[in-house]
Amino acid sequence: MSGSVVLLHLAGAVALMLFATRMVKTGVERAYGDVLRHRLRATMRNPVMAVLTGCGLAVALQSSTAVTLLVGSFAGAGIVSGAAGQLAVRGAEIGSALVAKLLTFDLTLLVPLCLIAGTVMFMATERRDWRQTGRILIGVGLLILSLEMIGQASEPLRNSQLMPLIINYFSSDSITTYLLAALITWLFQSSIAAVLLMATLAGRGLITPELGVVLVLGVNLGSSLIAPMLTRSAPPEVRIVPVGNLLMRGLGSLIMLVLIMTFKPDVSFLGRSAPDQIVNAHILFNVLILLAGLPLAGLVYRASEKIVALGTTPQPAVALEVVELSALNESALDTPSQALANATREVVRVCEIVEIMLKRIIELYEDADPAKIKALAALDDRVDRKHAAIKLYLAKITRNPLTEDEALRCQELIGACVKLEQVGDIIVRNMLVHVRKKLERGLEFTPEGWQELCAFHSSVLANARLAFNVLVSRDPETARQLVLEKDLLREREKETSASHFLRLREGTAKSVETSSIHLDTIRDLKQINSLLAYIAYPVLEERGLLGGSRLKAG
């Protein structure tokens, strides 16, 4: 087999590994993202729990970078302290290293099991949580399969005459090796993928343990660079935690590299085989950084603040009047097609405001204050103003002769605009009342109840985005999916209510205190979902896909 073919197979295997890692990460985020964020926010006050929570999140998300970005956003919003954020990131690095360790075991039997179970779960149901769990299982199966493919693809390299020369060169040039590993990790956007690649190659005898340890240090440098690069345009408060991670982990890896180059220690104590030694070195390094970070968390955070401040250019204060632009151009009224396009643009802006309101309301249930409540109510005022302007504009369009399609589109936009205005009213007049009640009485949901609310809200938010897409694209398949999701949400509401009443029957104190808020919120979210599903009906009716008020089979 030629060298180019070997490299092609190896590149394909690495590509599959990166894709599988991302597949698992996105599946977990979509299925459990809100719950994981809630747990993170709830446990960050205790240093030990901050470390353990960060570790658990990294295992779940398959990414320490994702945890770093999440913690950085919380620290920027003032939800967690900077020192606690640094400790959570330290725990995340250990969790990421433990995932790499787990995947070095012989898990070949899991490949068919994960692929079969994941495919069945993904294809046998329309429930979003089951489909995302299936996605996660398929990702895990593909990840393990990719490691086998990397091993098989790299097998011919063992007999290559060029490979020993390359290994000898890198073994004698630790700095180049260190920087190359950092570059590979930054390109992969994943320390787990980089460590697994090196461990697999070491298992084939292509990388010596001593070289592997230097590569691991480079991996940690590259991984610590990812989050600061991704947040370089973010507000200064959000960038502090990623920069602090770079200080601890990046600087720590450089110090360890100098020590290894100076003393050349024996690495046999790290494990029996080369892959074990490489992965264990990765774990040990991050444990040492954690131990060093415990007493230095506050100091590192203050240093990070100063570094971020140095790179922040003060913006000159310029007094500009904020003008709310409108797409409702009166001069286009004589051309109905253009006027309808303008109205569609304006309705899309209403969709954006409603989406913001829907996202913020669940945040207020957990962390509310009068200023945030007032800001959300102000958004509803904007929806009302735009709703009135759009209705008047569409009424003016109908003064001109319209084709049948234009008349239908006009009615469709009026209907969508009315439903969006009603959604805003439910959020402000109903759900915001629940928020005030919870805040004034100091009530707390049970962990199970809050998880159910978050999951139910996530489904409604996802359906809202589908509805907004249908409004623009008028895609019948998306419209059909939206109506199917409405039926699935009805079943989820029954399950959620049953679970809540079970906790009431068991006498759970928090369930009793928050019962009316819990049930009323579920009812409001279900009503919002029904209003948004209405947007799909004109599209389905136009294509004959509705039987009465229900979807036709198939």
N, C-alpha and C positions, 0 to 999 in steps of 0.2 A: 504494500500500500504506500502510495507516494506521500511525501510530507504535507502537501497542500490538502490532500483528502483527510489526513489525520487531523489537521488543524480545523478543517471544516466540520468534522464530526465533533471535535472538542468544543468548538464555538456553538454548535447547535445544542449540545448538552448543557453548556453554561447558560445559553439563552432560555432553555426550558426551566432551569433552576431559578433564574431571575423572575420569569413569568409566574412560576408556581409560588414563589415567596410572596409576590405581589397579590396573587389570587387569594392566598390565605389571609393576608393583611386586610385587603378590602372586604373580604367576606366577614371577618370579625368586626370590622368597623361598621358595616351596614347592619349587622344583626345585633350587636351588643354595644355599639359605640356610645350611645347615650348613657347606658347603665355603667359602663366603665368610667366615663367622665364623672358621673355622679359619685362613684366609689372613690375615685381619686380625690375629688374635692372634699369628701367627707372624712378622709383619713390622713390628710396632709398636716394636721396640726401636731401630731406626734412624730418625732424624728424616726423612731424605729418603724412605725407604721408607714411613714413616707417611703422608707427604703423598701419595705416589703411590698407596698402597693406598686411602686415603680417597677419592681422585679416582676410582679404578677402581670402588670400591663404589658411589659415587653414580651413576656412569654405568650400572652394572648394575641398581641398585635404582630408578633414576629419581627419587631423593629424597635430598637432603642431610640432611633431618630424620631419616630412618630411620638414616642412618649416625651422626648425632649421638646418637640414643638408644642405639644399639648400643655406641658407644664409651663413652658415659656409664655404661652398665651394666658394661662391662669395667673401667673405672676404679674404679667403686664396689666391685667385687669384688677389686680389687688386682691384676688380671691385667696391666694396662698402667699406666704412669705418667701423672700428670695432664698433664705437659708434652707427652708423645707424643700423648695424646688430643686436646689442643688442635690440634696440627699435623695430625692425621688429619682433624679437622673442617674445618680450613682447606682441605685438599686436596679434601674432599667438596664444599665450596661451589664450587670451580673446576670439578669434574667436573659438577656440576649445571648450571653456566653453559654448559659445552661441549655438553651435551645440548640445551639451548635453541638454541644456535648451529646445531647439526646439523639440527634440525628446521625451521629457517628456509629451508633450501635447497628447491628444487623437487623434491619426492619423490613427486609424484602417481602415477608409474608403480608405486611400491611398494604403493599401496593395494590394487589387485586381487591383486597377487602375494602380499602378506602375508595377506590375507583368505582366498584360495584355499588356500595352503599351510597356514595355521594351522587352518582348518576341517578339511582332510583329516587332518592330524596328530591333531587332537582327537577326531575321530569314527571314525577307521579303526583305532584300537587302544585297549586298556585299560591300556597301560603308563603309569604315572603320570608318568615323566620326559618321555615324548613328548607326553602330553596337556598338561603344563604349558608345554612349548616351543610347542605350538600356541596355547595361551592367550596367551603372550607375543607371538607373531606377530600374532594377531588384535588384541591391544591396540595394537601399533604401527600396524597398518593403520587402526584406528579413530581413533587419535590424529592421524595425518596427515590423515585425512578430516575430522576435526573442525575442523582449521585452515582447510581449504578452505571449510567451512560457515560459519565465523566471518567469513571474508572476504566470502562471498556475502551473508550476512545483514546485514552492516554496510554494504553498497554503497549502499542507499537513504539512509543517513545523510549521505552526501556532499552530497546535494542539500537537506538539511534547513536551514531558515533559523535554527533554534534552535541547531544544533551549533556554528557559529562563535562565538556568544555564550558557550556553555559553555566552549569551548576558550580563548577570550580571558580568561574569568574565572580559570580554573585556571592559565593562563600567568602571570597577575599575582599569584597567591596560591600561592607555592611551598610554604608550610607546610601549607596545607589539602590540596594535591595530594599531598604527601609522606605525610601521615597517612592520606589516603584509599587510597593504594596499599598502605600497610601493612595497613589493615583488609581490603582485598580479598584480599591474600595470606594473611592469617590465616584468612579465611573459606574460601579455596580449599584451605588446608593444603598448598600447593605453590608454590614460587617459579618452577618451570619453567612451570606453567600460567599464572601471572600474567604472566611475561615474554613468553611466546608470544602471549597475548591482546593485550598492548600492542604488540608488534612487528607483529602482523597488522593491528591498527587503524591503526598508523602507515603500513603499506603501502598502505592505502586513503586516506591523506591526512587522517585524522581526528585524528592526534596529531603535533605538531611534534617534531623531534629534541630541542630544548631542554626541552620539557615531558616528553618520554620519559625523559631522563636523570634528572630529578627523580623521576619515577615509579619508575624503577629503584632509586633510593636508598630509596624507601619500601618497595619489594618486599623489599629486603634487611633492613630493619627488621622488617617483618612476618614474614619467614621466620625471623629469629633469635628471635622471640617464641614460635614454635610449640613447640619442644622444652621450654623452661622451663615453659610452661603444661601440657604433657602429663605432666611429671614433678613437678609441684608437690606431689603427695602421696607421692612416692617417698622412700626414705632419703636423708639429706643427701649421702652419698658419691656417689650416682648423679646428683644435681642439679648437681654442681660443673662438669662439662664443658659442659652446656647453658647455664648461667649465664655461663661464660667466653666461649662463643660470642656470647651477647648483648652482653657487654661489648665484645668486639672488633668484631663486625659491626654491631651496633646503634649503638654509640657512634661507630664509624667512619663510618657512613652519615650521622649527624647532623653530624659535623665536615665531611664533604664537602658536605653541603647548605649549610652556612654559607659555605664557600669559594665555591661556585657562585653563591649569592645575592650575595656580595660582589664577585666579580671578573667574573661573567657571561662565561665563556670561550667561544670558538668551538668547537663540537663537530664541525665538518666533518671533522677529522682522524680521527674514529672510523670513517668509512666513507662510501661513495658514496650509499647510500640511507638513508632514515629507519629502516627495520627493522634494517639493519646497524649503524647508529649506536647504537640502543637496546641490542641484544644485545651489541655490542662494549663498550659502557659497563658492562654487567653483568659481563662477563668481566674487564675492566680493574680495576673496583672490587675484585673478589675477589682478583685477583693482588696489588694494592696491600696489601690486608688480610693476605694471606699473607706478603708481604715484611716488613710491620711485625710480624707475629706470630712470625716466626722468632726474633728476639732477645727478644721479650717474652713467650714462651710460659710460662716459669716464673713471671714476675711476675703475669701474668693469672690463672694457676691459683691462686696464693696469695691474690690479691684475691677470686677467686670463692669460695674456702674461707671467707673472712671474711664475705662477703655472705650465703652460705648459713647460716653459723653465727648471723648476726644474726636470721634468720627462723626459726630452729629453737628451739622452746620445750622446755626440758628437762622430761622426763617424771619425775614423782615415783616413787621406787622403792616399789612396793607388793608385798609378799610374798603371792602367791596360789598356791595349790596347783593344779597343772595336772591336770585330771581328764579322762580319756578317755571321752567320752560314748558310749553305746550305744543303738541304736534297738531292741534286742531286748527289748521290753516283755513281761514274763511275764503281765501281766494281760490281754493280748490273745489269749492262746493259745486261749481258748474260742471265739474268732471267727476261723476260719482265714483269711478274706479279709484281715482287718486284720493278722494275724500274718505272712502272706506278704508283705504290703506292708512291714511292719517289717523282715523278713529281706532284702527287695530293697534297702531303704535301706542296710542294713549291708553288703551285698555291693557296692553302689556305692561305699561308703567304702573297701572293699578295692581296688576298681578304681582309685580315686584314689591310694592308696599305691603300687600296682604301677606306675601311670603315672609317678609321681615317681621310683621306683627305675629305671625304664627310661630316663627322661630323664637321670638323674644318672650312670648307669653309663658312658655314652659320654663324658661330661665327665671322668670319672676316668681314662679311657684316655689323655687328654692332660695332665691336671693333677691328679695324685693325691697325697695325703698321708695319714698314718695316721689323722688325725682324721676326714677325709671318708670313708675306708673304714669306720671304726667306725660313723659315722652311718648309712651305707647298710645295714650289717649290722643295726643296730637297727631299721630299717624292716621288715626281713624278720621280725624277732621280733614286731612288731606284726601283720603279716599272719598269722603262725602263730596268735597269740592269737585274732584275730578269726575265723580259719578254724575253730578248734576251737569257739568260742562259737556260730557260725552253724550248724554241723553239729548240735550239741546242741539248739539251739532248733528247727531243722527236724524233728529226730527227735521232739521233744515235740509239734509240730503234728500229726504223723501219728497220734498217739494218738486224735485226734478223727475223726469221719466226714468225709471229704473228697469233693467232687465230682470227676469225672474231670479237669476242667481244673485244679482246685486240686492234685490229685495230680501231674499232669504239671508244673505250675509248680514244685512242691516239688522234684521230681527235677531239673528244669532248674537251679534255684538251687544244689542240692547239687553238680551236675556243674560248674557255672561256678566255684563256690568252690574245688573241688578243683583245677581247672586254674589258677586264679589263684595258689593256694598253690604249685603246681609251677613257675609262672613265677618267683615270688620265689626259690625254691630254685635255679633255674638261674642267676639273676642273681648270687646271693651265693656259691653253692658252685662255680660254673664261671667266670663272667665276672669276678668279683672276684678269683679266683685268677690269671687272666690279667693283671689290673691290677697285682697285687702282683709278679708275675714281671717285667713290663715295667718297673716302678718300681725293683725291686732290681737289675736288670741294666742299667738306663739305656738301654733300647732305643728306637729311633724307627722309625716306619713311613715308607715312601716316600710322597711327596706323592700319587702315584696310588693306592697302597694305602689311605692314610687317606681319600682322597676316596671310594673304593669302600665302605669301611666306613661312613662317614657317610651315604652315599646308601642303603645297605642298611638301616642303623639307622633312618633317616627313614621308609622304607617300612614297617618293622615297627611303629614308633611310630604312624604314621597308621592302620595296620590295627588296632592296639590300641584306638585311639579309636573306630573303627568297631564293634569288638566290644563295647565298653562301651555304645555307643549301642543296639546290638541288644538287649543285656540289658535295657535299660529300655523301649525303644519296641516291641521285637519286630516291627520293620518288615521284611517279607520282601524288599523291594528292597535294603535295606541289607545284610541277611544274604546275599543272593545276591552282592552286590558284594564282600563280605568273602571268600567262598569263591573267587570269581574272582581276587581279589588274591592268595590263597594260591597258586594255580597260576602266576600271573605271577612271584611271588617265587621259585618253584622255578626258573624259567627264568633269573631274574636271578642266582641262586646259581651256576648253571652258567657264566654269562658271567663272573662275578666270579672264580670258581676258575680258569677258563681264563686270564684276564688275569694272575692271580697266578703261575700256573705258567709263563707266558711270561716274566715278569720273573725268575723263578728260573732258567729256561733261559739267559737273557741274563747271569746271574751278578751281578745287582744286589745289592750287599752288604747293604743294609737289608732287602731282601726275604728273603734267606737267614736273617738274624738273627731276623726277626719272623714267619717262615713259619708256625710252629705256632700262635702267638697269633692270627694273621690267620685261618687256616682254622678254628680252634676257635671263634673269635668268630662267624664266619659261620654255622657249624653251630648254635651256641647260639641265635643270633637266629632262624634258620629254625625251630628247635624251639619257641621261644617263639611264633612266628607260628602254627605249627600248633596249639598248645594254645589260643590265643585264637580261632582259626577254629572250634574246636569249639563255641563259644557260638552260632554261627549254625545249627548242624545241627538242634536241636530246632524252631526256627522254620520252617526249610525243610521238615523232615519232616512237621510238622503240616499244612502246606499242599500236600503232595504234590509238592514241587519237588526231591526227592532220588530218584535212581535208584540203589539200592544205597547206596554211599557217595559217589556223584558227583552233580553237578548235572545235571538234565535239560536238554536243549537248549531254547533259547528262554526 
